[in-house]
């Protein structure tokens, strides 16, 4: 009987067109499925915990698939054939009912900002050249905790009837010339974190007040919100089950 295998995956999203397989484009799911097909000599459909957009990274993406091989054999085989920008951190056999996407209770994303310019970190942080009020940004971020309609913070094309998300925490951390935004929620809309960050930065710059931010959220209108922050600063850091 096939085993249900769970993969813990780390990847640098810089040179990928996101997680989801797309014809003639390099994606994380596509690379993994191609590698697994070579190892298992059969078609493989990988179920990911969620889709990451073009250029977004992952410290701990989770995925599952069925295989007759044991986890140690799969780990060694994948490690020998995968490109350097994908690393399998762990392989584990899980119960038949486990589904990386639908079994997840929440997901945690982190967005990093560098205040100024950086040569070494520019592929993993958003370079912001102006000063920001972390206090105002934190006050605005606190408003998104709880269950809200996040229509204002998703791309219009993906807006669906259900735009409700439950945000468990949304925190800014400031250390020297780096800012880090960590958010945990039960689900995320398309580009939601990046639009939130772009809007919160506008609050930090003084373009929007904290009250403006609340009005934007209540408007349920993407046109009212700020710009979409660059993909390079975003990373999926944890999936909770």
Phi, psi and omega in degrees: 000133181300145177268150175268114187252131178253132177251137170254119193238136172243136177209151173268112186278002187306319186253020179246151173269050178086186181281310193291137178302132177222139182303130174064016176237147181278115179231162181293312179301318180298316179296318181293315180295321178297318179293319179293324178296323177294319182288316186267346182059042178200160177293140181231132174248111183270131177258113180268157180291339180176162181269135170254146184282176177306127176083357181274142184261171175215129173271328182210077171274144179243144177209156177223157178200169180260139180204152175270350180277155176279164187295324180294319179295318180296316180300312181296318182293314180296318182299334182275342185243342183287151176292165187293341182270009171231128178232130174271114183277329184200145174235132186217139172276131183236174182295153182303331183276356182288133176228119186304327181275304189278342177276348183290137178267324179200164178229148182239125176244151176232134176241131184245137179236136174253125181275092184129215180238147179215132178277321187281330188251006187294340177278351186231003180217155174270122178277114180245116188275356184246160182286148182230147174270103180294330179297312179294320179297322178291321178297318179292319181298326180297334182289339183273352179292142185103189180265124182217163171273120184255032179302328180290344186241038173217157180295140187302321184297334183262358183297124181242176181301320180262099177249016179280133175225146176256111179266120182275327178201150178209105190229141172258140175233134183241124177222112182053243182257027178235141174240142180226125178249123180242129182225136177238133180209163179288333178201160179228140174278167182300122179066015184301313183295317183292325177287322175301313181297315179300322179287320179294326176295323176296326173295316179297328179282341183096004177289325174240147171270172176297321177296322176300318181300317178297320179296322178297316181296318181290336183292334183054043185220112181304329183294340181278337186278176181277189182289165175274122180295150180302148183294330188302333184275354188261139180216132171282117187255338182198146171236126184255138182238000000 
